[in-house]
Amino acid sequence: MSSGFEPLSGTRRDSAAPDVPQDNSSAVSEAEATLRQLAEVFLENRARETRFVGAAPVLQPQPSAPGRKSPQMEARYRALVEQVPAVVFMAYLDRGIGEAYVSPQIEAALGFSQQEWLEDPVRWYSHIHPDDKQRWSVEAAEMFLSGKPLRSAYRVIARDGRVLWFQCEAKMMRNEDGSPSFIHGVGFDITELKRAQEALQEERNVLSAILDTVGALVVVLDSGGRIVRFNRACEQMTGYGFSEIKGKRLWDLFQASEEIESFAAIFNRSASEQQPRDYEGNWLTRDGAPRLVAWSSTVQGGDGHSPKHIIVTGIDITERKRLERAILEISVREQRRIGQDLHDGLGQHLTGIAFMSKVLEERLSEKGLAEAADAQKIVKLVNEAINKTRELSRGLLPVVTEAHGLMTALRQWAVEVEDLFHITCRLQCDEPVLISDVNRATHLYHIAQEAVNNAIKHGKPQRISIRLQAANEEGTLVIVDDGPGIENVSTHHTGMGLNIMNYRARMIGGSLELGPGPGGGTAVTCIFPLRS
């Protein structure tokens, strides 16, 4: 490059820019020597007559030489390049400065006129950013000595002190005998592009910092389920580094064998429907320990048919679930204790009082005393207290400890619903379903109770059916009503009742589904294992 062409500005090519070798001082020296010789040629020939018309140099008429373009062709060439939104430059290595050229865009870009730029053969070098000069020297040396094209980005300091980025594409042309003839190139102002890249990189750095400091698990998958991003929380929980699992399918690494199929189905459904999904599943750590994780997935990008990425975020809820289970078990145990105390303690005590009151009433009646009527009222009140105590006890202890206790409790509940709400409510249990785990039976009873209450509250049915059946070590509890159906229920499927039923179903290792009934209305289905 010479005073006749644009200062190929630039800086580091970001991370892609090669580090300047420490052992290429000889190549740099040769390049600088070549540049000095080139500058001397220009300075020696500065006395040649050159006049400028407008912004483009017009050469004095000279005898045509073989291989040289005609003035008309040169004029057309200059008219063309001066319309290009970039700085075009040319410098002959075997001629003087009078035949060097830089397009007028140099003034708009850097604030120097064509004449100013061409008069100083090393102006371009002095305006390269100090941090980029050595790299430019190395790359320019390679172009001068080997003839390879120069393609790089540099920073250049404009006349007013602004720092601009230029993408330079330059090539050295040779004569037929192989000697250097001229350098020709173009420089594009990429300052705005660089600023956008820097802003984008800064945003990426912030996002990376957030991903690595947030406590939630964050995994980015491609459309095939392969891991492309894995944050620090995932590394800490699983014991795997990102380099170990990059490019591998998520379910092949962390899913238990019995959950791989269901997890892959959920992933494929999310990818095809491109809808966010929430679910829970176990992850296996490096040492094989299961961790229960609440997942949420969302789709990013894509062409509408295949997503570009699926972002999966999760929270390790293993300890929370363990505590919830412990709290619920304590609650159930305390309820059973209180229910047992009401039934066996307070109930028996009240029964004794009722018996003694009845004896007192009879003695007073035999003597014809008026107080007999008061004694009769006492007996009545005590009997009412006994009935209320039994109701409280049954509410706290709905399922007895026998294996058939769930069937008995559901049948009794159906009778109470008929008496209270004057609708038909029946238990259908063709074959006995025996559940010896009283906690499991109690959860199922409360699921049925909540489903029936929701049906009465939201569906206003005339008939409710409670079906209990078992097959292949799996039980099914279905509550169906003949109401208007789930479409007309405003909060039934989003309220606290369904959340509690879902939670109880998960506590016993089961699942809960809400949907339309086979003949209309709404059906709540709980599928559960018969054994723990």
VOGU-3710 file (C-alpha; in Angstrom, 3 decimals, decimal comma):
1> mssgfeplsg> 0,000/0,000/0,000  1,233/3,490/-0,618  0,192/7,069/-0,380  -1,822/6,295/-3,463  -4,252/3,998/-1,746  -6,573/4,027/1,179  -5,315/3,399/4,694  -6,470/-0,097/5,207  -7,563/0,443/8,662  -8,457/-2,042/11,233
11> trrdsaapdv> -7,829/-3,649/14,471  -7,816/-7,066/15,759  -10,094/-9,320/13,837  -11,761/-9,931/17,174  -10,858/-13,346/18,482  -10,354/-14,532/14,929  -7,417/-12,174/14,407  -4,162/-14,108/14,666  -1,697/-13,116/17,355  1,349/-11,356/15,971
21> pqdnssavse> 4,255/-13,802/15,897  7,249/-12,823/17,979  9,815/-14,186/15,522  8,798/-12,331/12,341  10,827/-9,176/12,907  12,812/-9,837/9,722  9,614/-10,019/7,659  8,396/-6,761/9,206  11,717/-5,092/8,523  11,663/-6,186/4,881
31> aeatlrqlae> 8,104/-4,914/4,540  8,957/-1,559/6,068  12,009/-1,309/3,812  9,836/-2,019/0,785  7,376/0,653/1,907  10,149/3,194/2,383  11,493/2,480/-1,100  8,001/2,833/-2,500  7,570/6,163/-0,701  10,908/7,390/-2,102
41> vflenraret> 9,771/6,545/-5,618  6,673/8,625/-5,061  8,586/11,515/-3,529  11,161/11,537/-6,326  8,357/11,714/-8,874  6,300/14,316/-7,009  7,710/16,964/-9,380  5,924/15,335/-12,268  3,092/17,476/-13,457  -0,269/16,394/-12,256
51> rfvgaapvlq> -3,413/18,420/-12,224  -6,678/17,546/-10,459  -10,076/18,128/-11,920  -12,745/17,920/-9,231  -11,804/15,096/-6,879  -10,287/12,613/-9,312  -6,687/12,947/-10,577  -6,410/13,494/-14,318  -3,097/12,361/-15,802  -1,290/14,539/-18,317
61> pqpsapgrks> -1,393/13,121/-21,815  1,382/10,626/-22,350  2,293/8,402/-25,237  0,322/5,214/-25,154  2,301/2,273/-23,899  1,604/-1,333/-24,690  -0,869/-2,809/-22,243  -2,035/0,529/-20,832  -5,723/1,454/-20,773  -6,955/4,264/-22,943
71> pqmearyral> -7,990/7,554/-21,246  -11,638/6,778/-22,033  -11,421/3,425/-20,249  -9,713/5,029/-17,250  -12,393/7,718/-17,090  -15,139/5,102/-17,166  -13,364/3,105/-14,480  -13,050/6,119/-12,210  -16,660/7,141/-12,805  -17,692/3,640/-11,782
81> veqvpavvfm> -15,575/3,310/-8,636  -16,561/6,758/-7,415  -20,138/5,530/-7,179  -19,148/2,629/-4,953  -19,898/3,271/-1,222  -16,349/2,328/-0,249  -12,796/3,660/-0,571  -11,145/2,296/-3,704  -7,388/2,675/-4,037  -4,623/1,846/-6,515
91> ayldrgigea> -0,877/2,391/-6,485  1,632/1,433/-9,133  4,839/0,016/-7,740  6,839/0,871/-10,863  5,562/4,407/-11,430  5,259/7,623/-9,479  2,680/9,186/-7,267  1,071/10,937/-10,190  -0,522/7,672/-11,186  -1,658/6,663/-7,686
101> yvspqieaal> -5,374/6,877/-7,022  -7,778/6,967/-4,093  -11,508/7,488/-4,545  -13,164/10,652/-3,159  -14,943/8,629/-0,450  -11,713/8,979/1,538  -12,711/12,521/2,497  -16,183/11,525/3,704  -14,732/8,641/5,681  -11,587/10,100/7,275
111> gfsqqewled> -11,726/13,862/6,599  -8,717/14,012/4,240  -9,034/15,127/0,643  -7,687/13,011/-2,178  -4,824/15,434/-2,700  -3,882/15,458/1,005  -3,957/11,701/1,110  -1,827/11,294/-2,023  0,712/13,986/-1,140  1,918/12,158/1,975
121> pvrwyshihp> 3,002/8,632/1,023  2,939/7,352/4,628  -0,107/9,180/5,912  -2,129/6,005/5,890  0,436/4,265/8,113  0,546/7,087/10,650  -3,254/6,984/11,002  -3,531/3,261/11,649  -4,494/2,691/15,266  -1,363/2,062/17,385
131> ddkqrwsvea> -2,707/-1,294/18,563  -3,053/-2,468/14,958  0,170/-1,181/13,368  2,348/-4,180/14,067  -0,291/-6,621/12,874  -0,776/-4,549/9,708  2,995/-4,569/9,117  3,104/-8,348/9,339  0,153/-8,841/6,992  1,397/-6,184/4,542
141> aemflsgkpl> 4,832/-7,833/4,552  3,220/-11,138/3,653  1,394/-9,479/0,760  4,523/-7,720/-0,574  6,830/-10,714/-0,209  4,526/-13,577/-1,153  1,915/-11,865/-3,280  -0,954/-13,261/-1,201  -4,053/-11,030/-1,002  -4,480/-8,979/2,143
151> rsayrviard> -7,846/-9,454/3,789  -8,213/-8,007/7,248  -9,929/-5,417/9,431  -8,153/-2,461/11,017  -8,888/0,643/13,005  -7,992/4,000/11,494  -7,926/7,368/13,278  -9,806/10,024/11,303  -8,795/13,660/11,075  -11,150/14,654/13,901
161> grvlwfqcea> -9,879/11,873/16,187  -12,693/9,395/15,594  -11,697/5,730/15,423  -13,184/3,902/12,461  -13,088/0,278/11,447  -12,267/-0,643/7,842  -12,446/-4,028/6,197  -9,637/-4,077/3,652  -9,357/-6,298/0,600  -6,108/-5,634/-1,308
171> kmmrnedgsp> -4,159/-7,555/-3,909  -0,769/-7,046/-5,564  -0,776/-7,541/-9,334  2,350/-8,594/-11,247  3,702/-7,959/-14,725  4,155/-10,721/-17,246  7,732/-11,191/-16,080  6,543/-11,693/-12,479  7,713/-8,308/-11,177  5,285/-6,320/-8,966
181> sfihgvgfdi> 3,120/-3,957/-11,009  0,486/-2,328/-8,798  -1,661/-2,783/-5,706  -5,406/-2,531/-6,038  -7,979/-2,781/-3,297  -11,080/-1,538/-1,555  -11,861/-0,545/2,030  -15,330/-0,747/3,561  -16,310/1,262/6,628  -17,567/-1,413/9,068
191> telkraqeal> -17,621/0,764/12,175  -21,343/0,338/12,810  -21,083/-3,384/12,223  -18,251/-3,625/14,755  -20,210/-1,600/17,282  -23,188/-3,889/16,818  -20,931/-6,926/17,227  -19,412/-5,487/20,380  -22,871/-4,725/21,803  -24,011/-8,229/20,916
201> qeernvlsai> -20,916/-9,737/22,503  -21,456/-7,668/25,628  -25,060/-8,868/25,782  -23,883/-12,456/25,346  -21,377/-11,991/28,149  -24,115/-10,707/30,440  -26,391/-13,622/29,533  -23,567/-16,081/30,080  -22,874/-14,567/33,483  -26,544/-14,828/34,390
211> ldtvgalvvv> -26,742/-18,452/33,231  -23,634/-19,369/35,222  -24,754/-17,648/38,431  -28,459/-18,483/38,467  -29,417/-21,374/40,716  -31,825/-22,935/38,223  -30,780/-25,663/35,805  -30,599/-24,381/32,214  -30,003/-26,659/29,231  -30,157/-25,560/25,589
221> ldsggrivrf> -30,906/-28,345/23,109  -30,913/-28,435/19,336  -33,859/-29,799/17,377  -32,557/-33,345/17,843  -32,321/-33,106/21,626  -28,521/-32,739/21,670  -26,973/-30,478/24,300  -25,514/-27,204/23,005  -25,422/-25,303/26,306  -25,191/-26,486/29,900
231> nraceqmtgy> -24,924/-23,986/32,747  -22,870/-24,250/35,920  -25,832/-25,282/38,079  -26,250/-28,357/35,851  -22,566/-29,182/36,193  -22,742/-28,912/39,965  -25,843/-31,069/40,276  -24,904/-33,805/37,803  -21,143/-33,913/38,292  -20,521/-33,650/34,514
241> gfseikgkrl> -18,554/-30,874/32,831  -19,976/-29,268/29,704  -17,119/-30,547/27,551  -18,051/-34,124/28,511  -21,693/-33,955/27,477  -21,723/-31,423/24,627  -23,471/-32,816/21,554  -25,023/-35,766/23,394  -28,744/-36,356/23,718  -30,171/-35,260/27,024
251> wdlfqaseei> -32,163/-38,404/27,778  -29,272/-40,723/26,970  -27,226/-39,182/29,786  -29,513/-38,292/32,638  -32,790/-40,182/32,313  -33,523/-43,407/34,140  -34,191/-46,245/31,696  -37,886/-46,392/32,571  -38,301/-42,649/31,890  -36,367/-42,322/28,612
261> esfaaifnrs> -39,342/-43,127/26,399  -41,730/-40,755/28,167  -39,160/-37,925/28,286  -38,335/-38,310/24,585  -42,075/-38,237/23,800  -42,491/-35,006/25,782  -39,505/-33,466/23,992  -40,780/-34,426/20,535  -44,232/-33,095/21,365  -42,743/-29,783/22,513
271> aseqqprdye> -40,635/-29,564/19,341  -43,515/-30,361/16,988  -46,166/-28,246/18,698  -43,656/-25,507/19,616  -45,526/-24,849/22,850  -44,088/-24,426/26,375  -44,484/-27,478/28,620  -44,100/-28,193/32,330  -43,361/-31,618/33,756  -41,447/-33,417/36,472
281> gnwltrdgap> -38,865/-36,129/36,065  -35,851/-37,753/37,647  -32,284/-36,994/36,594  -29,456/-39,364/37,332  -26,218/-37,786/38,535  -22,791/-39,077/37,631  -22,833/-41,458/40,592  -26,313/-42,757/39,697  -28,238/-40,865/42,397  -31,724/-39,750/41,252
291> rlvawsstvq> -32,718/-36,108/41,597  -36,314/-35,004/41,079  -36,481/-31,944/38,823  -39,434/-29,723/37,888  -38,875/-28,854/34,217  -40,219/-26,162/31,951  -39,380/-26,080/28,241  -39,810/-23,425/25,592  -39,005/-23,274/21,877  -36,725/-20,692/20,283
301> ggdghspkhi> -36,480/-19,785/16,607  -37,071/-22,226/13,802  -38,998/-22,121/10,564  -42,388/-23,025/12,017  -41,815/-26,728/11,393  -38,573/-27,459/13,197  -37,347/-25,314/16,123  -33,798/-24,028/16,171  -33,348/-24,550/19,894  -35,356/-25,842/22,830
311> ivtgiditer> -34,512/-24,211/26,140  -35,153/-26,424/29,141  -35,047/-24,925/32,635  -35,422/-26,889/35,819  -35,412/-26,660/39,591  -34,111/-29,466/41,755  -37,087/-30,236/44,009  -35,739/-33,431/45,552  -35,349/-31,993/49,042  -38,551/-29,998/48,798
321> krlerailei> -40,516/-33,081/47,835  -38,923/-35,057/50,629  -39,921/-32,384/53,149  -43,422/-32,113/51,678  -43,835/-35,851/51,912  -42,616/-35,846/55,501  -44,948/-32,987/56,422  -47,907/-34,679/54,758  -47,143/-37,963/56,460  -46,925/-36,204/59,811
331> svreqrrigq> -50,206/-34,414/59,069  -51,936/-37,646/58,135  -50,528/-39,382/61,195  -51,699/-36,579/63,468  -55,131/-36,579/61,857  -55,406/-40,297/62,447  -54,304/-39,882/66,057  -56,818/-37,106/66,684  -59,545/-39,084/64,932  -58,709/-42,145/66,976
341> dlhdglgqhl> -58,714/-40,085/70,185  -62,101/-38,590/69,314  -63,546/-42,000/68,560  -62,009/-44,013/71,380  -61,534/-41,281/73,965  -64,045/-38,476/73,819  -66,662/-40,644/72,111  -66,504/-43,308/74,791  -66,500/-40,680/77,521  -69,634/-39,051/76,098
351> tgiafmskvl> -71,269/-42,448/75,738  -70,732/-43,027/79,465  -72,256/-39,653/80,281  -75,240/-40,410/78,062  -75,779/-43,749/79,808  -75,625/-42,183/83,274  -77,963/-39,365/82,174  -80,447/-41,901/80,879  -80,390/-43,763/84,207  -80,909/-40,489/86,047
361> eerlsekgla> -83,833/-39,618/83,766  -85,510/-42,969/84,458  -85,133/-42,629/88,273  -86,546/-39,126/88,250  -89,458/-40,299/86,118  -90,207/-43,157/88,551  -90,460/-40,644/91,410  -92,665/-38,363/89,322  -90,350/-35,423/89,678  -90,452/-32,511/87,235
371> eaadaqkivk> -86,650/-32,630/86,859  -87,069/-35,767/84,736  -87,785/-33,559/81,720  -84,482/-31,714/82,192  -82,636/-35,008/82,460  -84,233/-36,100/79,183  -82,930/-32,933/77,467  -79,461/-33,674/78,823  -79,593/-37,179/77,360  -80,613/-35,759/73,964
381> lvneainktr> -77,795/-33,175/73,924  -75,185/-35,745/74,910  -76,338/-38,073/72,121  -76,032/-35,217/69,617  -72,509/-34,550/70,866  -71,693/-38,224/70,381  -72,921/-38,083/66,764  -70,869/-34,962/66,030  -67,813/-36,557/67,560  -68,253/-39,588/65,336
391> elsrgllpvv> -68,586/-37,348/62,270  -65,397/-35,497/63,186  -63,629/-38,765/63,804  -64,757/-40,160/60,464  -63,588/-36,983/58,675  -60,149/-37,267/60,245  -60,056/-41,038/59,925  -62,183/-41,847/56,849  -60,470/-45,132/55,981  -60,173/-47,902/58,485
401> teahglmtal> -57,024/-49,978/58,633  -58,480/-53,052/56,949  -57,634/-53,694/53,278  -61,265/-53,160/52,237  -61,387/-49,836/54,116  -61,249/-47,662/50,977  -64,278/-49,363/49,437  -66,237/-49,004/52,676  -65,312/-45,328/53,064  -66,215/-44,481/49,435
411> rqwavevedl> -69,545/-46,290/49,711  -70,400/-44,393/52,886  -69,324/-41,107/51,280  -71,623/-41,741/48,307  -74,572/-42,276/50,695  -73,803/-39,023/52,526  -73,653/-37,117/49,198  -77,105/-38,424/48,258  -78,533/-37,404/51,642  -76,947/-33,948/51,637
421> fhitcrlqcd> -77,346/-32,859/48,006  -80,291/-35,001/46,826  -78,504/-36,322/43,750  -77,690/-39,869/42,710  -74,194/-40,930/43,788  -73,053/-44,547/43,499  -69,855/-46,507/44,022  -69,127/-49,057/41,272  -66,607/-51,689/42,316  -67,250/-54,978/40,507
431> epvlisdvnr> -64,222/-56,717/41,981  -62,752/-55,985/45,440  -59,810/-53,578/45,359  -57,786/-54,274/48,485  -55,309/-51,635/49,633  -53,494/-52,462/52,830  -51,530/-49,157/52,941  -53,866/-46,883/54,907  -52,009/-43,720/53,818  -52,439/-44,662/50,163
441> athlyhiaqe> -56,111/-45,428/50,719  -56,605/-42,128/52,564  -55,093/-40,126/49,662  -57,397/-41,888/47,191  -60,415/-41,199/49,392  -59,585/-37,483/49,553  -59,078/-37,379/45,759  -62,567/-38,849/45,275  -64,013/-36,505/47,882  -62,472/-33,417/46,229
451> avnnaikhgk> -63,596/-34,538/42,753  -67,175/-35,063/43,924  -67,245/-31,696/45,700  -65,875/-29,947/42,580  -68,460/-31,670/40,378  -71,303/-30,519/42,657  -69,923/-27,005/42,921  -69,104/-26,369/39,248  -71,055/-28,896/37,204  -74,431/-29,057/38,983
461> pqrisirlqa> -74,930/-32,722/37,976  -77,862/-35,015/38,645  -75,751/-38,143/38,827  -72,195/-38,890/39,968  -70,448/-42,231/39,541  -67,389/-43,304/41,554  -65,641/-46,276/39,895  -62,855/-48,255/41,530  -61,117/-51,096/39,728  -57,768/-52,869/39,525
471> aneegtlviv> -55,807/-54,879/36,955  -52,149/-55,897/36,528  -50,942/-54,346/39,785  -52,492/-51,019/38,782  -55,591/-49,394/40,183  -57,940/-46,867/38,626  -60,234/-44,417/40,399  -62,662/-42,541/38,137  -65,217/-39,916/39,171  -67,672/-39,056/36,383
481> ddgpgienvs> -70,601/-36,623/36,477  -73,349/-35,835/33,971  -72,981/-32,063/34,178  -72,458/-29,672/31,243  -68,790/-30,699/30,819  -65,382/-29,217/31,276  -65,878/-26,539/28,585  -68,337/-24,713/30,820  -66,202/-24,944/33,940  -64,384/-21,671/34,514
491> thhtgmglni> -61,898/-22,480/37,267  -62,300/-26,190/37,800  -59,113/-27,166/36,023  -56,932/-24,343/37,359  -58,001/-24,038/40,994  -56,528/-25,258/44,228  -58,691/-28,391/44,259  -57,068/-29,886/41,167  -53,597/-28,932/42,417  -54,252/-30,782/45,676
501> mnyrarmigg> -55,581/-33,826/43,832  -52,533/-33,805/41,556  -50,251/-33,560/44,535  -51,961/-36,460/46,330  -51,764/-38,577/43,163  -48,025/-37,932/42,835  -47,521/-38,719/46,513  -48,727/-42,282/45,945  -46,796/-42,650/42,678  -49,846/-42,115/40,481
511> slelgpgpgg> -51,072/-39,633/37,903  -54,232/-37,565/37,510  -56,091/-36,612/34,355  -59,051/-34,287/33,847  -61,176/-34,525/30,731  -64,639/-34,982/29,266  -66,655/-37,993/30,367  -67,515/-40,792/27,927  -71,170/-39,711/27,818  -70,684/-36,025/28,508
521> gtavtcifpl> -69,894/-34,236/31,715  -66,465/-34,332/33,329  -64,246/-37,254/34,292  -61,428/-37,192/36,841  -59,159/-40,245/36,490  -56,454/-41,286/38,915  -54,203/-44,194/37,935  -52,089/-45,529/40,795  -49,909/-48,522/41,674  -51,513/-50,963/44,080
531> rs> -48,226/-51,386/45,925  -45,756/-48,781/47,161
//
